Amino acid sequence: MPDQIEAKKFPQYLAAICICIGAMGTGTVIAWTSNISDKLENGDLNGVKLNLSLAGSMMCLGAMFICIPIGLMADKIGRKYTVLSTIIPFTLGWLLITCTQHEAMLLAGRFFTGMGGGAFVIVGPLYTSEIAQNEIRGTLGTFTQLFITLGILYSNLFGWITPITVFCILCAAVPIIFALLFMFQPESPPYLIKKNKKDKAIAAFARLRGKDYDPASEITEAEMHAAKEEQLKGQFKEQLKSKPGWKSSLICFMLMFYQQLSGINAVMFYSGAIFKEAASSVKPELCVCIVGVVQVFATMFSSWSVENLGRKILLMISAGVMAFSTLMMGVYFLLKEQKMVSQDTVESMGWLPLLALILFIIAFSLGMGPIPWLSSSEIFPPAIMARMSSYAGMFNWFLAFLVTIGYEPLSKALGAFTTFFIFTIVSTSAVFFVLFVMPETKGKSFQEIQEELAK
């Protein structure tokens, strides 16, 4: 019987996997610079030289720009067609990058690919959370982060072993493959009910749950949510001021703050440069690929554990280990930059940056990577979910922009060890925030989560 039940959930897993192939596109955009930093600075891409800080920050600006429009589109034309529309900025962006003849073209390409990636991390988890049954919602919710890590590994590997133009073409292929696969998946049933398309919602449930499944209870719950959302329409400010409204907003925005100020995008954008600066005894390009492999496996474990161990414990373990990892990196760079030990000693410690960043990536992938995005799609009250999820996403990418553009000049001005110590303080404080403020949402319905927040 359990095997039969799991088999009936297969269409939900398939739909989540199809949409998350698009999330691979986000991963390729994030990690595009990680293993080609020297090539970009040397002008190997059509003779155009590019500053790494600008490359990273333009991507974040594009992602930040799309957050609010994509939320409006998701409510207007549906979750399915909104995510399919992201192929437009993805394709345009990679075309500009691949054919670039000027730095402005390259930066515009980064902006457009950032738009595609930023849209995905908003609507992808929203679609997945709406098609999933409660008991697997957390697992499917982590699929977005899992496929982002696969995209990062994809970039790490092909950025190393292929010519830069071929690499860009391979990145452009990912969103096209996604669109071809995902166009055959159903629309989100709760969205269809919200739009008074009950017959189509029943058909979508049959696709996602099996023909023998009775969706009556889920339809009733979705209708209640839709009716309540309609009733509260125009009361955004009032609902935001309610206890569930402001608590869910505080939790989501703080999780986004902790995710980005932990230093993850500095690690992703500058991983090759960090290993090179650390004078690691392992080849920097190989270090980047090793980190990518580790990230994939750690996120796979997170997909299993999020419904077994719960969100809170994973977040606390994640933040704690990340703090320890950046502390190790900070100590290493302090010894190296301040010449507190001999050069021979520094060289003998070349393994430390690799170990520290592997631990950091494992910890991030377990909790701080997937759970903030999952939380934004499951704890906001229905009346404010669409807008606040978009605002939270915009806030996340704004912080990513600050970290990306600020890491290099801050490291040069104050030393790399200072930036890593800042990351350590942020991650340490995250442990206490999650412990005392965040509720556990494992296995709970949307209604149960709202009742928990109202206490």
Order of alpha helices (4+ residues) and beta strands (2+ residues): alpha-alpha-alpha-alpha-alpha-alpha-alpha-alpha-alpha-alpha-alpha-alpha-alpha-alpha-alpha-alpha-alpha-alpha-alpha-alpha-alpha-alpha-alpha-alpha
